[in-house]
Amino acid sequence: FQERTIDGSENCTEARSLYYDACCFEIPSSPCQLCAMDEYMHHTAEIVFNDDDVTCKSASNYLMEREDTSSPTCSKAKATLSETCCYSTCDMCGDYDLDWDVFVDFEGVGEMSCGDFNEYFREEAVVDSSVQCEEIKEEFFDTCCYSSPTTSCQLCKQGDTFYDLNDNVEVDFNGPTTCFEVANFMSRRTEDTDQVCGVTQTSLFDECCYEKCNLADKPGTYPDWSAEVQMDGNTATCLE
């Protein structure tokens, strides 16, 4: 209003009757979502919507503010615009598990975790099944993806006996690493019955595994963990 118009006045009432339908709208209780929940949007892609040249983001905002998900306008917009505006990011592993703890050297980025590919795909809008997506999967699938074992390989298991792990001992396992990292990798990715499990258990047992000293080794005796003793000139509990 160019001049001050008071609510309830004749001018205000007349303006409402003339312009309400054109100027006002109600936010729907179930807003129309142009893209599915598991999809991303090409925000700046240009489309024709309501006979105007707009971006996918603008059309999406309009639909969310004005159209219910069950409206014909919403259904039509999804049918005609989703192919241009919406996409699923590249899915590295599909039905397999993604190993977040493995690092790879990715050209143009450098060393990165396999899990960081998800962020890279989102930031670069790498579309699932695209040429770029398939090339990356071909290069890194075997390294980054795995099927979780039914019974996982335990590095410090010999027969039916489980031994303790020297976590920080450094070993050579496809490069320098620690016993902890090897045990973690084998547990995540290797079946107990796989040949590589047995080979790794045997080759690294002496370096990585040991039988912890048991204070109460006589039958029927139990340790009193809170009892204090002198050890190397210092007071310590039996637990320590």
C-alpha positions as YAML, in Angstrom:
chain: A
units: angstrom
residues:
- id: 1
  name: PHE
  ca: [0.00, 0.00, 0.00]
- id: 2
  name: GLN
  ca: [1.36, 3.39, -1.00]
- id: 3
  name: GLU
  ca: [-0.70, 5.08, 1.72]
- id: 4
  name: ARG
  ca: [-1.27, 3.91, 5.27]
- id: 5
  name: THR
  ca: [-4.23, 1.58, 5.24]
- id: 6
  name: ILE
  ca: [-5.67, 0.48, 8.56]
- id: 7
  name: ASP
  ca: [-6.69, -3.11, 9.13]
- id: 8
  name: GLY
  ca: [-10.48, -3.37, 9.13]
- id: 9
  name: SER
  ca: [-10.96, -0.28, 7.03]
- id: 10
  name: GLU
  ca: [-13.05, -0.25, 3.87]
- id: 11
  name: ASN
  ca: [-9.93, 0.08, 1.70]
- id: 12
  name: CYS
  ca: [-8.28, -2.88, 3.42]
- id: 13
  name: THR
  ca: [-11.37, -5.07, 3.03]
- id: 14
  name: GLU
  ca: [-11.73, -4.14, -0.64]
- id: 15
  name: ALA
  ca: [-8.03, -4.87, -1.33]
- id: 16
  name: ARG
  ca: [-8.37, -8.29, 0.25]
- id: 17
  name: SER
  ca: [-11.36, -9.18, -1.85]
- id: 18
  name: LEU
  ca: [-9.58, -8.13, -5.05]
- id: 19
  name: TYR
  ca: [-6.04, -9.42, -4.50]
- id: 20
  name: TYR
  ca: [-6.07, -12.13, -1.83]
- id: 21
  name: ASP
  ca: [-6.08, -15.08, -4.26]
- id: 22
  name: ALA
  ca: [-3.24, -13.62, -6.34]
- id: 23
  name: CYS
  ca: [-1.07, -12.37, -3.51]
- id: 24
  name: CYS
  ca: [-1.58, -14.82, -0.65]
- id: 25
  name: PHE
  ca: [-1.19, -18.53, -0.06]
- id: 26
  name: GLU
  ca: [-1.26, -21.04, 2.78]
- id: 27
  name: ILE
  ca: [1.70, -23.27, 3.57]
- id: 28
  name: PRO
  ca: [0.54, -26.86, 2.93]
- id: 29
  name: SER
  ca: [0.57, -29.31, 5.85]
- id: 30
  name: SER
  ca: [2.43, -31.85, 3.70]
- id: 31
  name: PRO
  ca: [4.63, -29.79, 1.33]
- id: 32
  name: CYS
  ca: [5.51, -31.06, -2.12]
- id: 33
  name: GLN
  ca: [9.11, -32.27, -2.32]
- id: 34
  name: LEU
  ca: [10.44, -32.16, -5.87]
- id: 35
  name: CYS
  ca: [13.27, -34.60, -5.15]
- id: 36
  name: ALA
  ca: [13.08, -37.77, -3.08]
- id: 37
  name: MET
  ca: [14.59, -37.77, 0.42]
- id: 38
  name: ASP
  ca: [17.61, -39.81, -0.69]
- id: 39
  name: GLU
  ca: [18.28, -37.60, -3.72]
- id: 40
  name: TYR
  ca: [20.18, -34.35, -4.21]
- id: 41
  name: MET
  ca: [19.26, -31.36, -6.37]
- id: 42
  name: HIS
  ca: [21.01, -29.56, -9.21]
- id: 43
  name: HIS
  ca: [20.10, -26.20, -7.65]
- id: 44
  name: THR
  ca: [21.24, -23.97, -10.49]
- id: 45
  name: ALA
  ca: [20.00, -26.10, -13.40]
- id: 46
  name: GLU
  ca: [17.61, -24.07, -15.56]
- id: 47
  name: ILE
  ca: [14.13, -25.38, -16.39]
- id: 48
  name: VAL
  ca: [10.78, -24.14, -17.62]
- id: 49
  name: PHE
  ca: [8.22, -24.05, -14.80]
- id: 50
  name: ASN
  ca: [4.83, -22.34, -14.95]
- id: 51
  name: ASP
  ca: [5.87, -20.96, -18.35]
- id: 52
  name: ASP
  ca: [8.89, -19.18, -16.83]
- id: 53
  name: ASP
  ca: [12.61, -19.88, -17.09]
- id: 54
  name: VAL
  ca: [13.69, -20.61, -13.52]
- id: 55
  name: THR
  ca: [16.19, -22.74, -11.63]
- id: 56
  name: CYS
  ca: [15.39, -26.09, -10.04]
- id: 57
  name: LYS
  ca: [15.87, -24.45, -6.63]
- id: 58
  name: SER
  ca: [13.26, -21.79, -7.38]
- id: 59
  name: ALA
  ca: [10.75, -24.36, -8.59]
- id: 60
  name: SER
  ca: [11.39, -26.50, -5.53]
- id: 61
  name: ASN
  ca: [10.83, -23.55, -3.18]
- id: 62
  name: TYR
  ca: [7.57, -22.68, -4.92]
- id: 63
  name: LEU
  ca: [6.27, -26.24, -4.65]
- id: 64
  name: MET
  ca: [7.20, -26.53, -0.98]
- id: 65
  name: GLU
  ca: [5.47, -23.27, -0.12]
- id: 66
  name: ARG
  ca: [2.30, -23.68, -2.18]
- id: 67
  name: GLU
  ca: [1.60, -27.27, -3.18]
- id: 68
  name: ASP
  ca: [0.59, -30.28, -1.13]
- id: 69
  name: THR
  ca: [2.35, -33.54, -1.90]
- id: 70
  name: SER
  ca: [-0.95, -35.04, -3.10]
- id: 71
  name: SER
  ca: [-1.80, -32.21, -5.50]
- id: 72
  name: PRO
  ca: [-1.87, -32.72, -9.30]
- id: 73
  name: THR
  ca: [0.63, -29.85, -9.69]
- id: 74
  name: CYS
  ca: [3.11, -31.65, -7.43]
- id: 75
  name: SER
  ca: [2.72, -34.94, -9.29]
- id: 76
  name: LYS
  ca: [3.16, -33.24, -12.66]
- id: 77
  name: ALA
  ca: [6.25, -31.33, -11.52]
- id: 78
  name: LYS
  ca: [7.90, -34.50, -10.25]
- id: 79
  name: ALA
  ca: [7.14, -36.31, -13.48]
- id: 80
  name: THR
  ca: [8.48, -33.57, -15.73]
- id: 81
  name: LEU
  ca: [11.31, -32.02, -13.68]
- id: 82
  name: SER
  ca: [12.87, -34.70, -11.49]
- id: 83
  name: GLU
  ca: [15.05, -36.13, -14.26]
- id: 84
  name: THR
  ca: [16.68, -32.72, -14.79]
- id: 85
  name: CYS
  ca: [16.67, -31.44, -11.22]
- id: 86
  name: CYS
  ca: [17.25, -34.52, -9.06]
- id: 87
  name: TYR
  ca: [20.00, -37.09, -8.86]
- id: 88
  name: SER
  ca: [21.44, -39.83, -6.66]
- id: 89
  name: THR
  ca: [25.12, -39.52, -5.84]
- id: 90
  name: CYS
  ca: [27.57, -42.20, -6.87]
- id: 91
  name: ASP
  ca: [27.21, -45.28, -4.69]
- id: 92
  name: MET
  ca: [30.70, -46.73, -4.27]
- id: 93
  name: CYS
  ca: [29.84, -50.06, -2.66]
- id: 94
  name: GLY
  ca: [26.18, -50.79, -3.40]
- id: 95
  name: ASP
  ca: [25.09, -53.70, -1.20]
- id: 96
  name: TYR
  ca: [28.59, -54.09, 0.24]
- id: 97
  name: ASP
  ca: [30.06, -52.27, 3.25]
- id: 98
  name: LEU
  ca: [32.26, -49.18, 2.90]
- id: 99
  name: ASP
  ca: [35.52, -49.37, 4.84]
- id: 100
  name: TRP
  ca: [36.02, -45.97, 6.47]
- id: 101
  name: ASP
  ca: [39.36, -46.98, 8.00]
- id: 102
  name: VAL
  ca: [41.17, -47.65, 4.70]
- id: 103
  name: PHE
  ca: [43.05, -44.81, 2.98]
- id: 104
  name: VAL
  ca: [43.71, -44.49, -0.75]
- id: 105
  name: ASP
  ca: [45.56, -42.07, -3.00]
- id: 106
  name: PHE
  ca: [42.96, -40.34, -5.17]
- id: 107
  name: GLU
  ca: [44.27, -38.33, -8.11]
- id: 108
  name: GLY
  ca: [43.66, -34.62, -7.70]
- id: 109
  name: VAL
  ca: [42.81, -34.96, -4.02]
- id: 110
  name: GLY
  ca: [45.66, -36.92, -2.44]
- id: 111
  name: GLU
  ca: [45.37, -39.37, 0.40]
- id: 112
  name: MET
  ca: [41.84, -39.78, 1.67]
- id: 113
  name: SER
  ca: [39.70, -42.26, 3.55]
- id: 114
  name: CYS
  ca: [37.37, -44.44, 1.51]
- id: 115
  name: GLY
  ca: [34.56, -42.90, 3.58]
- id: 116
  name: ASP
  ca: [35.50, -39.45, 2.27]
- id: 117
  name: PHE
  ca: [34.31, -40.46, -1.18]
- id: 118
  name: ASN
  ca: [30.73, -39.86, -0.01]
- id: 119
  name: GLU
  ca: [31.49, -36.19, 0.68]
- id: 120
  name: TYR
  ca: [33.45, -35.90, -2.57]
- id: 121
  name: PHE
  ca: [30.50, -37.31, -4.55]
- id: 122
  name: ARG
  ca: [28.13, -34.79, -2.94]
- id: 123
  name: GLU
  ca: [30.41, -31.77, -3.39]
- id: 124
  name: GLU
  ca: [31.22, -32.61, -7.01]
- id: 125
  name: ALA
  ca: [27.70, -33.83, -7.84]
- id: 126
  name: VAL
  ca: [28.99, -37.16, -9.14]
- id: 127
  name: VAL
  ca: [25.85, -38.88, -10.37]
- id: 128
  name: ASP
  ca: [25.31, -42.58, -9.76]
- id: 129
  name: SER
  ca: [26.03, -44.74, -12.85]
- id: 130
  name: SER
  ca: [27.75, -41.82, -14.62]
- id: 131
  name: VAL
  ca: [31.02, -42.41, -16.46]
- id: 132
  name: GLN
  ca: [32.96, -40.65, -13.68]
- id: 133
  name: CYS
  ca: [31.24, -42.74, -11.01]
- id: 134
  name: GLU
  ca: [31.94, -46.03, -12.78]
- id: 135
  name: GLU
  ca: [35.61, -45.14, -13.32]
- id: 136
  name: ILE
  ca: [36.10, -44.39, -9.62]
- id: 137
  name: LYS
  ca: [34.32, -47.58, -8.61]
- id: 138
  name: GLU
  ca: [36.43, -49.64, -10.99]
- id: 139
  name: GLU
  ca: [39.61, -48.27, -9.43]
- id: 140
  name: PHE
  ca: [38.71, -48.37, -5.74]
- id: 141
  name: PHE
  ca: [35.90, -50.90, -5.21]
- id: 142
  name: ASP
  ca: [38.17, -53.80, -4.24]
- id: 143
  name: THR
  ca: [40.07, -51.63, -1.75]
- id: 144
  name: CYS
  ca: [37.16, -49.75, -0.21]
- id: 145
  name: CYS
  ca: [34.30, -52.25, -0.26]
- id: 146
  name: TYR
  ca: [33.80, -55.56, 1.48]
- id: 147
  name: SER
  ca: [31.20, -58.03, 2.68]
- id: 148
  name: SER
  ca: [31.10, -58.31, 6.47]
- id: 149
  name: PRO
  ca: [32.18, -61.78, 7.61]
- id: 150
  name: THR
  ca: [29.72, -64.12, 9.30]
- id: 151
  name: THR
  ca: [32.41, -65.24, 11.75]
- id: 152
  name: SER
  ca: [35.25, -62.74, 11.77]
- id: 153
  name: CYS
  ca: [38.93, -63.63, 11.79]
- id: 154
  name: GLN
  ca: [40.60, -63.04, 15.16]
- id: 155
  name: LEU
  ca: [44.32, -62.41, 14.77]
- id: 156
  name: CYS
  ca: [45.29, -63.81, 18.17]
- id: 157
  name: LYS
  ca: [43.26, -67.00, 18.03]
- id: 158
  name: GLN
  ca: [44.98, -70.39, 17.87]
- id: 159
  name: GLY
  ca: [42.57, -73.29, 17.70]
- id: 160
  name: ASP
  ca: [39.95, -72.60, 20.37]
- id: 161
  name: THR
  ca: [42.27, -70.41, 22.44]
- id: 162
  name: PHE
  ca: [42.22, -66.61, 22.37]
- id: 163
  name: TYR
  ca: [45.39, -64.74, 23.28]
- id: 164
  name: ASP
  ca: [45.96, -61.09, 24.14]
- id: 165
  name: LEU
  ca: [47.05, -58.54, 21.55]
- id: 166
  name: ASN
  ca: [50.20, -56.40, 21.61]
- id: 167
  name: ASP
  ca: [48.35, -53.37, 20.24]
- id: 168
  name: ASN
  ca: [51.23, -51.01, 19.50]
- id: 169
  name: VAL
  ca: [53.81, -53.44, 18.16]
- id: 170
  name: GLU
  ca: [54.82, -52.43, 14.62]
- id: 171
  name: VAL
  ca: [54.68, -55.09, 11.91]
- id: 172
  name: ASP
  ca: [54.78, -55.31, 8.12]
- id: 173
  name: PHE
  ca: [51.34, -56.06, 6.68]
- id: 174
  name: ASN
  ca: [51.07, -54.68, 3.16]
- id: 175
  name: GLY
  ca: [53.27, -51.91, 4.49]
- id: 176
  name: PRO
  ca: [54.22, -50.71, 7.98]
- id: 177
  name: THR
  ca: [51.38, -50.80, 10.50]
- id: 178
  name: THR
  ca: [50.58, -52.00, 14.03]
- id: 179
  name: CYS
  ca: [49.22, -55.26, 15.38]
- id: 180
  name: PHE
  ca: [46.07, -53.38, 16.43]
- id: 181
  name: GLU
  ca: [45.41, -52.17, 12.87]
- id: 182
  name: VAL
  ca: [45.98, -55.65, 11.45]
- id: 183
  name: ALA
  ca: [43.63, -57.23, 13.99]
- id: 184
  name: ASN
  ca: [41.01, -54.57, 13.30]
- id: 185
  name: PHE
  ca: [41.27, -55.05, 9.53]
- id: 186
  name: MET
  ca: [41.06, -58.85, 9.73]
- id: 187
  name: SER
  ca: [38.09, -58.71, 12.08]
- id: 188
  name: ARG
  ca: [36.16, -56.36, 9.78]
- id: 189
  name: ARG
  ca: [36.87, -57.98, 6.47]
- id: 190
  name: THR
  ca: [37.97, -61.61, 6.75]
- id: 191
  name: GLU
  ca: [36.09, -64.81, 7.49]
- id: 192
  name: ASP
  ca: [37.48, -67.09, 10.16]
- id: 193
  name: THR
  ca: [37.61, -69.91, 7.61]
- id: 194
  name: ASP
  ca: [39.45, -67.94, 4.89]
- id: 195
  name: GLN
  ca: [42.96, -69.11, 4.05]
- id: 196
  name: VAL
  ca: [44.35, -65.59, 4.48]
- id: 197
  name: CYS
  ca: [43.08, -65.61, 8.07]
- id: 198
  name: GLY
  ca: [45.09, -68.70, 9.00]
- id: 199
  name: VAL
  ca: [48.18, -67.48, 7.17]
- id: 200
  name: THR
  ca: [48.09, -64.08, 8.91]
- id: 201
  name: GLN
  ca: [47.44, -65.63, 12.32]
- id: 202
  name: THR
  ca: [50.47, -67.89, 11.91]
- id: 203
  name: SER
  ca: [52.86, -65.32, 10.45]
- id: 204
  name: LEU
  ca: [52.15, -62.58, 13.02]
- id: 205
  name: PHE
  ca: [51.39, -64.60, 16.13]
- id: 206
  name: ASP
  ca: [54.85, -64.32, 17.72]
- id: 207
  name: GLU
  ca: [54.99, -60.55, 17.17]
- id: 208
  name: CYS
  ca: [51.40, -59.64, 17.97]
- id: 209
  name: CYS
  ca: [50.05, -62.15, 20.44]
- id: 210
  name: TYR
  ca: [50.88, -63.29, 23.96]
- id: 211
  name: GLU
  ca: [49.37, -65.07, 26.94]
- id: 212
  name: LYS
  ca: [48.80, -62.58, 29.73]
- id: 213
  name: CYS
  ca: [50.20, -63.47, 33.17]
- id: 214
  name: ASN
  ca: [47.46, -64.68, 35.52]
- id: 215
  name: LEU
  ca: [48.13, -63.83, 39.18]
- id: 216
  name: ALA
  ca: [45.54, -66.28, 40.47]
- id: 217
  name: ASP
  ca: [46.68, -69.35, 38.56]
- id: 218
  name: LYS
  ca: [45.86, -71.90, 41.25]
- id: 219
  name: PRO
  ca: [42.44, -73.60, 41.06]
- id: 220
  name: GLY
  ca: [39.85, -71.99, 43.30]
- id: 221
  name: THR
  ca: [41.76, -68.72, 43.81]
- id: 222
  name: TYR
  ca: [40.59, -65.27, 42.70]
- id: 223
  name: PRO
  ca: [42.42, -61.94, 42.55]
- id: 224
  name: ASP
  ca: [41.63, -59.12, 44.95]
- id: 225
  name: TRP
  ca: [41.99, -56.26, 42.50]
- id: 226
  name: SER
  ca: [41.73, -53.54, 45.16]
- id: 227
  name: ALA
  ca: [44.52, -54.90, 47.36]
- id: 228
  name: GLU
  ca: [47.68, -52.75, 47.44]
- id: 229
  name: VAL
  ca: [51.21, -54.05, 46.90]
- id: 230
  name: GLN
  ca: [54.71, -52.63, 46.44]
- id: 231
  name: MET
  ca: [55.89, -52.85, 42.83]
- id: 232
  name: ASP
  ca: [59.21, -51.39, 41.65]
- id: 233
  name: GLY
  ca: [59.30, -49.16, 44.72]
- id: 234
  name: ASN
  ca: [55.77, -47.83, 44.14]
- id: 235
  name: THR
  ca: [52.40, -48.64, 45.67]
- id: 236
  name: ALA
  ca: [49.96, -50.16, 43.23]
- id: 237
  name: THR
  ca: [46.75, -52.17, 43.31]
- id: 238
  name: CYS
  ca: [46.65, -55.75, 42.11]
- id: 239
  name: LEU
  ca: [44.56, -54.55, 39.17]
- id: 240
  name: GLU
  ca: [47.30, -52.14, 38.10]
...
